[in-house]
């Protein structure tokens, strides 16, 4: 297995809904006109609370400061696991549950906070740049680790580690957060970049004009949730939308897995989670991995979201409830 530290340095932001109009132009340029932007890593996720943006430094420069934009102080590096010696962007994702025991749990045990971004093509693990020495030290025994520089890969060896061994391994005992299961049925899709103009109008409408105001308790177990995720990373497009929203798009342009399965969401966090706590992803990914349940995972500014196969949602709830009871 290879672990790659990708070249982009990423910033994580929250854009308030009421301030969206201030950023329509740069967001549309990154969404629909990548050839006019130097941005290589862009992700926009709509939730009931806000829009979460994950963007590299070139894209970040296009977003001016305002009272509506919150920015995490840390810069994040992007890790990507490959099982065949070639970038997994060319393959179906390895899956967050597949890397739970080899990547996510060990980092939690060494007090490293992570964010996850699963896409149609692959799974990205984001770690704070300051934690890179600990990441390399923790994972070097399990992975061949490479750093991407100027488009080339070079081994990340001990010379790359100047500090950071102070985070000793500890017993994994993260705060157990409540989970919610909205009623939406979700699709995980991709489109060919050259067909992006053909869905541009619908994409703009859904992301910027169609959202209804969030309701109190809109993410409880009985209601649906506003959720739409779009990423354009290294030329690959990934979209997560619910099945009702999918009906607005031309089906012949949407690429899905051969099974075409639908997914249900498990939303993690009763209150905004913050960025300093460790083990949030692990508390979901580890028990699902032990039960051999596949999952996509998307972290946002306030909450985390795991997508699991619709026909397995009952088993997922049972597994996670047992984990919660054991953690109390």
C-alpha positions, 0 to 999 in steps of 0.5 A: 500500500502507498500513502501519498501526500498530495501537493495542494495545501488546503484551507477549510472555510464556512460560508454563511447562507446569507453571504452566498451572494458575495461569493457567487462569481469566484465560486462559479468560476471554480465550479464551472470554469476550471480552465480560468482558475489555477485551483486544483482542489475544490470542494463545496458542500451544502448543509442546513447550516452553511456551505463548507468549502475545501480549497487549495491556496490558489482558490483561497486567494479568490475568496475575499474576507468578510463577516460571512466567511469563517476560516480554520486557522490551520492549513491542511495537507491531503493524503491519498491511499493507493493499493496498486501503485497508481493514483486511486483517482483512476479507480473506485475508492478504497473506502473509508472503512477499508482504511479505518484500521490502517490509517484513521485509527492509528492517527486517532491514537496519536492524537491527530485530528483528521477530516475526510472527503470521499468522492466518486473516484477516491477518498482523501484524508486531510491532516493539519500541516503541523501534524505531518511529522507525526503522520509520517512517523505513525504510518511509515511501518504500514505504508510506502509514503511519498510526497508530491512536489511539482507533479513528481513523487519523492519518498517521504523519509526521516529527513522530512521529519524535523519534529513532532514525536511528542504525540505519544500513542494513547488509548483511543477513547473519543467522545461518543457523539449522537447520530442522526439518520435523515430520510433522504436517499442519496446518489454518488455520481460523477460526470465527464468534465467536458459535459459540465457545461450541459448541466451548468444551469441545473447545477447553479439552480440547485446549489444557489437558488433551490435550497429552502430555509433550514428548519429547527431540527431539520436533521432529526431522524424523521425528516430529510436534510439539505445536502449537496456535495460537489468536488472538482479535484485534479480534473475529476468531478464528484457529486453527492445529491439526494435521489429527488434532486437527481431527477432535475439532471439529465440522466444520460450525463450522470455516471454511477456505479454499475449497481446504481445503488442508493445510500442513506446518511448517518450524520454525526454530532449533536452540536458543531464538532470543531477541529481539535477533537481526535477520533470522530471519524474513527468512532464511525469507520472502525465499527463499520469496518469490523462489520464489513460495511462500506461507507463514504465519509464527508466532513464539513465545518460543523458536522460529519456525514457517513453514507452507507448502502440503503439496504444496510442502514438498519444494521449500521444503526444497530452497530453504531448504537452498540458503539455508543452504549459501549462508549458511555 
